[in-house]
Protein backbone atom coordinates (compact mmCIF):
# COMPACT_ATOMS: atom_id res chain seq x y z
CA UNK A 1 0.00 0.00 0.00
CA UNK A 2 1.23 3.49 -0.88
CA UNK A 3 0.40 6.19 1.69
CA UNK A 4 2.37 8.91 -0.09
CA UNK A 5 0.43 12.05 -1.00
CA UNK A 6 0.69 12.35 -4.81
CA UNK A 7 3.26 14.88 -5.99
CA UNK A 8 0.58 16.78 -7.94
CA UNK A 9 -1.30 17.46 -4.69
CA UNK A 10 1.89 18.46 -2.85
CA UNK A 11 2.69 20.85 -5.68
CA UNK A 12 -0.79 22.34 -5.41
CA UNK A 13 -0.35 22.94 -1.68
CA UNK A 14 2.89 24.79 -2.35
CA UNK A 15 1.18 26.84 -5.04
CA UNK A 16 -1.65 27.73 -2.66
CA UNK A 17 0.78 28.70 0.10
CA UNK A 18 2.59 31.05 -2.27
CA UNK A 19 -0.71 32.58 -3.42
CA UNK A 20 -1.81 33.16 0.19
CA UNK A 21 1.45 34.95 1.02
CA UNK A 22 1.52 37.08 -2.12
CA UNK A 23 -2.17 37.91 -2.60
CA UNK A 24 -4.35 37.05 0.39
CA UNK A 25 -2.24 38.03 3.41
CA UNK A 26 -1.64 41.56 2.06
CA UNK A 27 -5.38 41.95 1.41
CA UNK A 28 -6.07 40.71 4.94
CA UNK A 29 -3.85 43.49 6.32
CA UNK A 30 -5.25 46.32 4.18
CA UNK A 31 -7.62 48.93 5.61
CA UNK A 32 -7.76 47.19 8.99
CA UNK A 33 -9.29 44.10 7.38
CA UNK A 34 -7.63 42.14 10.17
CA UNK A 35 -10.56 43.26 12.34
CA UNK A 36 -12.59 40.51 10.69
CA UNK A 37 -10.21 37.89 12.11
CA UNK A 38 -8.84 39.21 15.40
CA UNK A 39 -10.71 39.67 18.69
CA UNK A 40 -13.15 42.07 16.97
CA UNK A 41 -14.24 39.49 14.38
CA UNK A 42 -17.79 38.80 15.54
CA UNK A 43 -18.60 42.50 15.86
CA UNK A 44 -16.85 43.46 12.63
CA UNK A 45 -18.71 40.81 10.67
CA UNK A 46 -22.16 41.21 12.22
CA UNK A 47 -24.64 44.02 11.69
CA UNK A 48 -26.42 43.65 14.99
CA UNK A 49 -28.76 46.51 14.12
CA UNK A 50 -29.87 44.69 10.97
CA UNK A 51 -31.13 41.49 12.56
CA UNK A 52 -27.63 40.07 12.96
CA UNK A 53 -26.96 39.73 9.24
CA UNK A 54 -23.44 39.92 7.73
CA UNK A 55 -22.08 43.43 7.23
CA UNK A 56 -21.68 44.48 3.57
CA UNK A 57 -17.98 45.28 4.15
CA UNK A 58 -17.35 41.72 5.34
CA UNK A 59 -19.04 40.16 2.35
CA UNK A 60 -17.29 42.56 -0.01
CA UNK A 61 -13.94 41.39 1.38
CA UNK A 62 -14.90 37.74 0.87
CA UNK A 63 -16.01 38.54 -2.67
CA UNK A 64 -12.66 40.17 -3.45
CA UNK A 65 -10.83 37.13 -2.06
CA UNK A 66 -12.89 34.83 -4.29
CA UNK A 67 -12.30 37.07 -7.31
CA UNK A 68 -8.54 36.88 -6.82
CA UNK A 69 -8.61 33.14 -6.19
CA UNK A 70 -10.69 32.62 -9.34
CA UNK A 71 -8.35 34.76 -11.42
CA UNK A 72 -5.41 32.70 -10.14
CA UNK A 73 -7.13 29.43 -11.08
CA UNK A 74 -7.65 28.16 -7.52
CA UNK A 75 -11.28 28.84 -6.67
CA UNK A 76 -12.82 26.28 -9.04
CA UNK A 77 -10.14 23.63 -8.57
CA UNK A 78 -12.60 20.95 -7.43
CA UNK A 79 -15.17 21.60 -10.16
CA UNK A 80 -15.36 19.67 -13.45
CA UNK A 81 -13.39 21.12 -16.33
CA UNK A 82 -16.68 21.84 -18.11
CA UNK A 83 -17.37 24.42 -15.38
CA UNK A 84 -13.96 26.01 -15.59
CA UNK A 85 -12.48 23.81 -12.87
CA UNK A 86 -9.56 21.42 -12.81
CA UNK A 87 -11.49 18.28 -11.88
CA UNK A 88 -9.72 18.07 -8.53
CA UNK A 89 -10.13 14.64 -6.95
CA UNK A 90 -11.83 13.98 -3.63
CA UNK A 91 -8.46 13.06 -2.18
CA UNK A 92 -6.92 16.32 -3.40
CA UNK A 93 -9.81 18.35 -2.00
CA UNK A 94 -9.58 16.58 1.37
CA UNK A 95 -5.83 17.20 1.65
CA UNK A 96 -6.24 20.83 0.57
CA UNK A 97 -9.14 21.51 2.94
CA UNK A 98 -7.21 20.06 5.86
CA UNK A 99 -4.08 21.99 4.93
CA UNK A 100 -5.91 25.32 4.75
CA UNK A 101 -7.85 24.78 7.99
CA UNK A 102 -4.64 23.85 9.82
CA UNK A 103 -3.36 27.38 9.16
CA UNK A 104 -5.98 28.82 11.52
CA UNK A 105 -8.28 31.78 11.00
CA UNK A 106 -7.71 33.93 7.98
CA UNK A 107 -9.12 35.27 4.74
CA UNK A 108 -7.67 32.27 2.91
CA UNK A 109 -10.17 29.89 4.49
CA UNK A 110 -13.01 31.14 6.69
CA UNK A 111 -15.37 28.22 7.03
CA UNK A 112 -17.95 30.18 9.00
CA UNK A 113 -19.02 31.39 5.55
CA UNK A 114 -17.99 28.22 3.71
CA UNK A 115 -15.47 30.58 2.12
CA UNK A 116 -12.08 29.46 0.85
CA UNK A 117 -9.56 30.17 -1.88
CA UNK A 118 -10.42 26.63 -3.05
CA UNK A 119 -14.18 26.74 -3.21
CA UNK A 120 -16.83 24.16 -2.51
CA UNK A 121 -19.79 24.64 -4.82
CA UNK A 122 -22.62 22.20 -4.03
CA UNK A 123 -25.22 24.28 -5.89
CA UNK A 124 -23.10 24.35 -9.06
CA UNK A 125 -22.79 20.55 -8.92
CA UNK A 126 -26.55 20.24 -8.42
CA UNK A 127 -27.26 22.60 -11.31
CA UNK A 128 -24.79 20.84 -13.59
CA UNK A 129 -26.47 17.48 -12.92
CA UNK A 130 -30.14 18.43 -12.68
CA UNK A 131 -30.70 21.84 -14.29
CA UNK A 132 -32.53 22.42 -17.55
CA UNK A 133 -30.57 24.18 -20.30
CA UNK A 134 -32.38 27.42 -19.48
CA UNK A 135 -31.64 27.07 -15.77
CA UNK A 136 -27.99 26.35 -16.43
CA UNK A 137 -27.79 29.42 -18.65
CA UNK A 138 -29.33 31.53 -15.90
CA UNK A 139 -27.63 30.15 -12.81
CA UNK A 140 -24.42 28.21 -13.43
CA UNK A 141 -21.80 30.84 -14.14
CA UNK A 142 -23.74 33.49 -12.22
CA UNK A 143 -23.72 31.39 -9.06
CA UNK A 144 -19.94 30.97 -9.29
CA UNK A 145 -19.30 34.69 -9.73
CA UNK A 146 -21.88 35.78 -7.14
CA UNK A 147 -24.31 37.42 -9.55
CA UNK A 148 -26.96 34.83 -8.68
CA UNK A 149 -27.32 33.59 -5.12
CA UNK A 150 -29.53 30.64 -4.22
CA UNK A 151 -30.65 29.72 -0.70
CA UNK A 152 -31.43 26.22 0.53
CA UNK A 153 -34.86 25.65 2.05
CA UNK A 154 -35.29 22.08 3.30
CA UNK A 155 -35.57 22.22 7.11
CA UNK A 156 -38.97 23.16 8.55
CA UNK A 157 -40.17 24.32 11.99
CA UNK A 158 -41.34 20.79 12.83
CA UNK A 159 -38.97 18.80 10.63
CA UNK A 160 -35.18 18.66 10.43
CA UNK A 161 -33.47 15.37 9.67
CA UNK A 162 -36.88 13.77 8.96
CA UNK A 163 -36.98 15.40 5.54
CA UNK A 164 -39.52 12.96 4.08
CA UNK A 165 -42.15 14.38 6.47
CA UNK A 166 -42.18 17.89 5.02
CA UNK A 167 -45.39 19.85 5.52
CA UNK A 168 -44.70 22.48 2.87
CA UNK A 169 -46.90 21.64 -0.11
CA UNK A 170 -46.91 22.34 -3.82
CA UNK A 171 -50.28 22.06 -5.56
CA UNK A 172 -50.61 22.18 -9.32
CA UNK A 173 -52.72 25.10 -10.52
CA UNK A 174 -53.15 25.43 -14.27
CA UNK A 175 -49.73 25.61 -15.88
CA UNK A 176 -47.98 26.33 -12.58
CA UNK A 177 -47.88 25.61 -8.87
CA UNK A 178 -49.00 27.14 -5.58
CA UNK A 179 -46.68 26.72 -2.60
CA UNK A 180 -47.73 26.95 1.05
CA UNK A 181 -45.68 26.21 4.14
CA UNK A 182 -42.69 27.36 6.16
CA UNK A 183 -38.94 26.85 6.27
CA UNK A 184 -36.47 27.21 9.12
CA UNK A 185 -32.71 27.89 9.02
CA UNK A 186 -33.11 28.67 5.31
CA UNK A 187 -29.36 28.91 4.64
CA UNK A 188 -27.92 31.75 2.59
CA UNK A 189 -31.15 33.66 2.19
CA UNK A 190 -29.98 37.00 3.58
CA UNK A 191 -28.74 38.04 0.11
CA UNK A 192 -30.24 35.36 -2.14
CA UNK A 193 -31.97 36.05 -5.43
CA UNK A 194 -33.69 32.63 -5.40
CA UNK A 195 -34.44 29.90 -2.92
CA UNK A 196 -34.43 26.13 -3.37
CA UNK A 197 -37.75 25.23 -1.77
CA UNK A 198 -38.53 21.56 -1.19
CA UNK A 199 -42.26 20.82 -1.06
CA UNK A 200 -44.46 17.73 -1.10
CA UNK A 201 -46.30 17.56 -4.41
CA UNK A 202 -47.55 13.94 -4.22
CA UNK A 203 -47.38 10.83 -2.08
CA UNK A 204 -47.81 10.45 1.65
CA UNK A 205 -45.85 11.77 4.63
CA UNK A 206 -42.71 9.68 5.00
CA UNK A 207 -42.46 8.82 1.29
CA UNK A 208 -39.10 9.65 -0.26
CA UNK A 209 -40.80 10.15 -3.61
CA UNK A 210 -43.29 12.96 -4.08
CA UNK A 211 -41.08 15.83 -2.89
CA UNK A 212 -40.22 18.41 -5.55
CA UNK A 213 -37.56 21.11 -5.52
CA UNK A 214 -38.50 24.55 -6.85
CA UNK A 215 -36.23 27.53 -7.63
CA UNK A 216 -38.38 30.29 -6.17
CA UNK A 217 -37.56 33.99 -6.70
CA UNK A 218 -37.35 35.60 -3.28
CA UNK A 219 -39.39 38.55 -4.50
CA UNK A 220 -42.34 36.30 -5.44
CA UNK A 221 -45.59 37.50 -3.78
CA UNK A 222 -46.26 35.44 -0.65
CA UNK A 223 -42.59 34.58 -0.05
CA UNK A 224 -41.64 36.26 3.22
CA UNK A 225 -38.62 36.28 5.52
CA UNK A 226 -40.22 36.45 8.95
CA UNK A 227 -37.06 36.94 11.02
CA UNK A 228 -33.43 35.84 11.30
CA UNK A 229 -32.36 33.18 13.77
CA UNK A 230 -29.45 34.47 15.87
CA UNK A 231 -27.09 31.55 16.12
CA UNK A 232 -24.21 30.39 18.32
CA UNK A 233 -21.86 31.60 15.58
CA UNK A 234 -22.71 35.05 14.25
CA UNK A 235 -23.42 36.69 11.83
CA UNK A 236 -26.54 34.85 10.74
CA UNK A 237 -27.86 34.01 7.30
CA UNK A 238 -30.53 31.60 8.58
CA UNK A 239 -34.05 33.03 8.48
CA UNK A 240 -37.50 31.68 9.20
CA UNK A 241 -39.48 31.80 5.96
CA UNK A 242 -43.21 31.61 5.28
CA UNK A 243 -44.78 30.75 1.93
CA UNK A 244 -48.38 31.83 1.47
CA UNK A 245 -50.00 31.05 -1.89
CA UNK A 246 -46.71 31.55 -3.73
CA UNK A 247 -47.42 31.08 -7.43
CA UNK A 248 -44.62 29.82 -9.66
CA UNK A 249 -44.33 28.22 -13.08
CA UNK A 250 -43.32 24.76 -14.24
CA UNK A 251 -39.99 26.19 -15.32
CA UNK A 252 -38.99 26.62 -11.66
CA UNK A 253 -38.90 22.86 -11.02
CA UNK A 254 -35.31 21.87 -10.30
CA UNK A 255 -34.67 18.24 -11.19
CA UNK A 256 -37.55 15.82 -11.73
CA UNK A 257 -41.00 16.38 -10.29
CA UNK A 258 -41.40 14.24 -7.17
CA UNK A 259 -37.68 13.46 -6.92
CA UNK A 260 -36.42 16.56 -5.17
CA UNK A 261 -34.62 14.67 -2.43
CA UNK A 262 -32.25 13.32 -5.06
CA UNK A 263 -31.27 16.93 -5.72
CA UNK A 264 -30.83 17.60 -2.00
CA UNK A 265 -28.63 14.54 -1.55
CA UNK A 266 -26.42 15.28 -4.56
CA UNK A 267 -22.82 15.83 -3.63
CA UNK A 268 -23.55 14.99 0.02
CA UNK A 269 -20.75 12.45 0.37
CA UNK A 270 -18.16 14.67 -1.28
CA UNK A 271 -19.31 17.61 0.85
CA UNK A 272 -19.16 15.64 4.09
CA UNK A 273 -15.69 14.27 3.46
CA UNK A 274 -14.41 17.79 2.80
CA UNK A 275 -16.13 19.00 5.93
CA UNK A 276 -14.44 16.20 7.87
CA UNK A 277 -11.06 17.13 6.42
CA UNK A 278 -11.55 20.74 7.54
CA UNK A 279 -12.37 19.47 11.02
CA UNK A 280 -9.12 17.50 11.15
CA UNK A 281 -7.16 20.54 10.00
CA UNK A 282 -8.74 22.86 12.56
CA UNK A 283 -8.19 20.25 15.28
CA UNK A 284 -4.52 20.00 14.34
CA UNK A 285 -4.24 23.78 14.56
CA UNK A 286 -5.69 23.73 18.09
CA UNK A 287 -3.31 20.95 19.14
CA UNK A 288 -0.25 22.65 17.63
CA UNK A 289 -1.08 25.97 19.26
CA UNK A 290 -1.59 24.28 22.62
CA UNK A 291 1.71 22.41 22.43
CA UNK A 292 3.59 25.59 21.54
CA UNK A 293 1.96 27.52 24.38
CA UNK A 294 2.65 24.72 26.90
CA UNK A 295 6.33 24.82 25.96
CA UNK A 296 6.57 28.56 26.56
CA UNK A 297 4.31 29.00 29.57
CA UNK A 298 5.89 28.54 33.00
CA UNK A 299 3.82 27.69 36.07
CA UNK A 300 5.09 27.04 39.58
CA UNK A 301 8.64 27.42 38.34
CA UNK A 302 8.55 24.92 35.47
CA UNK A 303 7.22 24.66 31.90
CA UNK A 304 3.51 23.92 31.66
CA UNK A 305 4.07 20.96 29.35
CA UNK A 306 5.87 18.95 32.04
CA UNK A 307 2.53 18.31 33.76
CA UNK A 308 0.92 15.05 32.71
CA UNK A 309 -2.48 16.73 33.02
CA UNK A 310 -1.40 18.84 30.04
CA UNK A 311 0.50 16.15 28.14
CA UNK A 312 -2.01 13.33 28.21
CA UNK A 313 -5.12 15.08 26.79
CA UNK A 314 -3.06 16.56 23.96
CA UNK A 315 -1.40 13.21 23.26
CA UNK A 316 -4.81 11.58 23.02
CA UNK A 317 -6.09 14.30 20.71
CA UNK A 318 -3.00 13.96 18.51
CA UNK A 319 -3.56 10.20 18.33
CA UNK A 320 -7.19 10.62 17.33
CA UNK A 321 -6.27 13.32 14.84
CA UNK A 322 -3.85 10.94 13.13
CA UNK A 323 -6.43 8.16 13.02
CA UNK A 324 -9.25 10.33 11.67
CA UNK A 325 -6.92 11.96 9.13
CA UNK A 326 -5.95 8.59 7.70
CA UNK A 327 -9.59 7.46 7.56
CA UNK A 328 -10.53 10.69 5.78
CA UNK A 329 -7.75 10.27 3.21
CA UNK A 330 -8.59 6.62 2.63
CA UNK A 331 -12.31 7.33 2.24
CA UNK A 332 -11.68 10.25 -0.11
CA UNK A 333 -9.40 8.00 -2.16
CA UNK A 334 -12.17 5.38 -2.29
CA UNK A 335 -14.71 7.99 -3.37
CA UNK A 336 -12.51 8.63 -6.39
CA UNK A 337 -12.63 4.95 -7.33
CA UNK A 338 -15.93 3.49 -6.17
CA UNK A 339 -19.61 4.36 -6.22
CA UNK A 340 -20.25 6.78 -3.39
CA UNK A 341 -22.92 4.54 -1.84
CA UNK A 342 -20.34 1.77 -1.47
CA UNK A 343 -18.45 3.88 1.07
CA UNK A 344 -21.37 5.78 2.61
CA UNK A 345 -20.70 4.28 6.04
CA UNK A 346 -17.05 5.34 5.90
CA UNK A 347 -18.07 8.89 4.98
CA UNK A 348 -20.39 8.96 7.99
CA UNK A 349 -17.61 7.67 10.24
CA UNK A 350 -15.27 10.40 9.02
CA UNK A 351 -17.89 13.10 9.38
CA UNK A 352 -19.11 12.54 12.89
CA UNK A 353 -15.72 11.64 14.36
CA UNK A 354 -14.00 14.66 12.79
CA UNK A 355 -16.76 16.99 14.01
CA UNK A 356 -16.37 15.67 17.54
CA UNK A 357 -12.59 15.81 17.31
CA UNK A 358 -12.36 19.47 16.40
CA UNK A 359 -14.83 20.49 19.11
CA UNK A 360 -12.85 18.53 21.70
CA UNK A 361 -9.56 19.97 20.43
CA UNK A 362 -10.86 23.56 20.59
CA UNK A 363 -12.21 22.97 24.10
CA UNK A 364 -8.89 21.49 25.24
CA UNK A 365 -6.99 24.38 23.67
CA UNK A 366 -9.06 26.80 25.72
CA UNK A 367 -8.24 24.79 28.84
CA UNK A 368 -4.51 24.62 28.13
CA UNK A 369 -4.32 28.35 27.46
CA UNK A 370 -6.29 29.09 30.62
CA UNK A 371 -7.89 32.51 30.97
CA UNK A 372 -6.31 33.85 27.77
CA UNK A 373 -7.74 30.85 25.91
CA UNK A 374 -11.21 31.87 27.00
CA UNK A 375 -10.86 35.32 25.45
CA UNK A 376 -11.62 36.26 21.87
CA UNK A 377 -8.00 37.28 21.48
CA UNK A 378 -7.41 33.58 20.82
CA UNK A 379 -9.26 31.83 17.98
CA UNK A 380 -10.41 28.74 19.85
CA UNK A 381 -13.87 29.96 20.83
CA UNK A 382 -14.52 30.86 17.20
CA UNK A 383 -13.36 27.44 15.98
CA UNK A 384 -15.54 25.72 18.55
CA UNK A 385 -18.62 27.79 17.74
CA UNK A 386 -18.25 27.19 14.01
CA UNK A 387 -17.60 23.46 14.07
CA UNK A 388 -20.17 22.73 16.78
CA UNK A 389 -22.94 23.27 14.26
CA UNK A 390 -21.67 20.44 12.07
CA UNK A 391 -22.60 17.96 14.78
CA UNK A 392 -26.19 18.95 13.93
CA UNK A 393 -26.38 20.26 10.36
CA UNK A 394 -26.07 18.35 7.07
CA UNK A 395 -26.92 15.12 8.86
CA UNK A 396 -26.60 15.16 12.64
CA UNK A 397 -24.06 12.84 14.23
CA UNK A 398 -26.95 10.64 15.37
CA UNK A 399 -28.00 10.27 11.73
CA UNK A 400 -24.42 9.47 10.75
CA UNK A 401 -24.06 6.86 13.48
CA UNK A 402 -27.41 5.33 12.53
CA UNK A 403 -26.16 4.93 8.96
CA UNK A 404 -23.02 3.17 10.15
CA UNK A 405 -25.08 0.91 12.41
CA UNK A 406 -27.61 0.18 9.68
CA UNK A 407 -24.92 -1.05 7.32
CA UNK A 408 -23.17 -2.90 10.13
CA UNK A 409 -26.34 -4.87 10.83
CA UNK A 410 -27.36 -5.32 7.19
CA UNK A 411 -30.14 -2.73 7.21
CA UNK A 412 -28.31 0.14 5.59
CA UNK A 413 -28.32 2.00 2.32
CA UNK A 414 -25.40 0.47 0.47
CA UNK A 415 -26.09 -0.47 -3.14
Secondary structure in CASP SS format (residue, H / E / C, confidence):
PFRMAT SS
TARGET T0000
AUTHOR 0000-0000-0000
METHOD secondary structure of the structure
MODEL  1
X C 1.00
X C 1.00
X C 1.00
X C 1.00
X C 1.00
X C 1.00
X H 1.00
X H 1.00
X H 1.00
X H 1.00
X H 1.00
X H 1.00
X H 1.00
X H 1.00
X H 1.00
X H 1.00
X H 1.00
X H 1.00
X H 1.00
X H 1.00
X H 1.00
X H 1.00
X H 1.00
X H 1.00
X H 1.00
X H 1.00
X H 1.00
X H 1.00
X H 1.00
X H 1.00
X H 1.00
X H 1.00
X H 1.00
X H 1.00
X H 1.00
X H 1.00
X C 1.00
X C 1.00
X C 1.00
X C 1.00
X H 1.00
X H 1.00
X H 1.00
X H 1.00
X H 1.00
X E 1.00
X E 1.00
X H 1.00
X H 1.00
X H 1.00
X C 1.00
X C 1.00
X E 1.00
X E 1.00
X C 1.00
X H 1.00
X H 1.00
X H 1.00
X H 1.00
X H 1.00
X H 1.00
X H 1.00
X H 1.00
X H 1.00
X H 1.00
X H 1.00
X H 1.00
X H 1.00
X H 1.00
X H 1.00
X H 1.00
X C 1.00
X C 1.00
X C 1.00
X C 1.00
X C 1.00
X C 1.00
X C 1.00
X C 1.00
X C 1.00
X H 1.00
X H 1.00
X H 1.00
X C 1.00
X C 1.00
X C 1.00
X C 1.00
X C 1.00
X C 1.00
X H 1.00
X H 1.00
X H 1.00
X H 1.00
X H 1.00
X H 1.00
X H 1.00
X H 1.00
X H 1.00
X H 1.00
X H 1.00
X H 1.00
X C 1.00
X C 1.00
X C 1.00
X C 1.00
X C 1.00
X C 1.00
X C 1.00
X E 1.00
X E 1.00
X H 1.00
X H 1.00
X H 1.00
X C 1.00
X E 1.00
X E 1.00
X C 1.00
X C 1.00
X C 1.00
X C 1.00
X C 1.00
X H 1.00
X H 1.00
X H 1.00
X H 1.00
X H 1.00
X H 1.00
X H 1.00
X H 1.00
X H 1.00
X C 1.00
X C 1.00
X H 1.00
X H 1.00
X H 1.00
X H 1.00
X H 1.00
X H 1.00
X H 1.00
X H 1.00
X H 1.00
X H 1.00
X H 1.00
X H 1.00
X H 1.00
X C 1.00
X C 1.00
X C 1.00
X C 1.00
X E 1.00
X E 1.00
X E 1.00
X E 1.00
X C 1.00
X C 1.00
X E 1.00
X C 1.00
X C 1.00
X E 1.00
X C 1.00
X C 1.00
X C 1.00
X H 1.00
X H 1.00
X H 1.00
X C 1.00
X C 1.00
X C 1.00
X E 1.00
X E 1.00
X E 1.00
X E 1.00
X E 1.00
X C 1.00
X C 1.00
X E 1.00
X E 1.00
X E 1.00
X E 1.00
X E 1.00
X E 1.00
X E 1.00
X E 1.00
X E 1.00
X E 1.00
X E 1.00
X E 1.00
X C 1.00
X H 1.00
X H 1.00
X H 1.00
X C 1.00
X C 1.00
X E 1.00
X E 1.00
X E 1.00
X E 1.00
X E 1.00
X E 1.00
X E 1.00
X C 1.00
X C 1.00
X C 1.00
X C 1.00
X C 1.00
X C 1.00
X C 1.00
X C 1.00
X C 1.00
X C 1.00
X E 1.00
X E 1.00
X E 1.00
X E 1.00
X E 1.00
X E 1.00
X E 1.00
X C 1.00
X C 1.00
X C 1.00
X C 1.00
X C 1.00
X E 1.00
X E 1.00
X E 1.00
X E 1.00
X E 1.00
X E 1.00
X C 1.00
X C 1.00
X C 1.00
X C 1.00
X C 1.00
X C 1.00
X C 1.00
X C 1.00
X C 1.00
X E 1.00
X E 1.00
X E 1.00
X E 1.00
X E 1.00
X E 1.00
X E 1.00
X E 1.00
X E 1.00
X E 1.00
X E 1.00
X E 1.00
X H 1.00
X H 1.00
X H 1.00
X E 1.00
X E 1.00
X C 1.00
X C 1.00
X C 1.00
X C 1.00
X E 1.00
X H 1.00
X H 1.00
X H 1.00
X H 1.00
X H 1.00
X C 1.00
X C 1.00
X C 1.00
X H 1.00
X H 1.00
X H 1.00
X H 1.00
X H 1.00
X H 1.00
X H 1.00
X H 1.00
X H 1.00
X H 1.00
X H 1.00
X H 1.00
X H 1.00
X H 1.00
X H 1.00
X H 1.00
X H 1.00
X H 1.00
X H 1.00
X H 1.00
X H 1.00
X H 1.00
X H 1.00
X H 1.00
X H 1.00
X H 1.00
X H 1.00
X H 1.00
X H 1.00
X C 1.00
X E 1.00
X E 1.00
X C 1.00
X C 1.00
X E 1.00
X E 1.00
X H 1.00
X H 1.00
X H 1.00
X C 1.00
X H 1.00
X H 1.00
X H 1.00
X H 1.00
X H 1.00
X H 1.00
X H 1.00
X H 1.00
X H 1.00
X H 1.00
X H 1.00
X H 1.00
X H 1.00
X H 1.00
X H 1.00
X H 1.00
X H 1.00
X H 1.00
X H 1.00
X H 1.00
X H 1.00
X H 1.00
X H 1.00
X H 1.00
X H 1.00
X H 1.00
X H 1.00
X H 1.00
X C 1.00
X C 1.00
X C 1.00
X C 1.00
X H 1.00
X H 1.00
X H 1.00
X H 1.00
X H 1.00
X H 1.00
X H 1.00
X H 1.00
X H 1.00
X H 1.00
X H 1.00
X H 1.00
X H 1.00
X H 1.00
X H 1.00
X H 1.00
X H 1.00
X H 1.00
X H 1.00
X H 1.00
X H 1.00
X H 1.00
X H 1.00
X H 1.00
X H 1.00
X H 1.00
X H 1.00
X H 1.00
X H 1.00
X H 1.00
X C 1.00
X H 1.00
X H 1.00
X H 1.00
X H 1.00
X C 1.00
X C 1.00
X C 1.00
X C 1.00
X C 1.00
X H 1.00
X H 1.00
X H 1.00
X H 1.00
X H 1.00
X H 1.00
X H 1.00
X H 1.00
X H 1.00
X H 1.00
X H 1.00
X H 1.00
X C 1.00
X C 1.00
X C 1.00
X C 1.00
X C 1.00
X H 1.00
X H 1.00
X H 1.00
X H 1.00
X H 1.00
X H 1.00
X H 1.00
X H 1.00
X H 1.00
X H 1.00
X H 1.00
X H 1.00
X C 1.00
X C 1.00
X C 1.00
X C 1.00
X C 1.00
X C 1.00
X C 1.00
END
